[in-house]
Amino acid sequence: SGFIAKESVVSTLEVLLGGAATILGPVLGSCVLWVLLTFVKEVMRNTVPETLISSNQIEALGWVIVGVALMCLVIFRPQGLLGDRKELAFHA
């Protein structure tokens, strides 16, 4: 169902954000993801008038903004916040 798919994606994002090869990475990733998502949605609710964008659209746009931020993280820091760049190196 929709809930299981959403939770699966959120869990994957948390691991990606924190760093998969560390113990504290997913914990940090879940905290950062929650804070980032809550912050973005609250800022938009307080700054964007209700006549311009609805509450449901703010929820969706919040996920879009967090998605773009995570894409930037994967591009510029693919090992996550706590990961080590040496883990990504291929050993011949």
Buried (B, 14 or more C-beta within 10 A) or exposed (E): EEEEEEEEEBBEBBBBBBBBBBEEBBEBBBEBBEEBBEEBBEEBBEEBEEEEBEEEEBEEBBBEBBEEBBEEBEEEEEBBBBBEEEEEEEEE
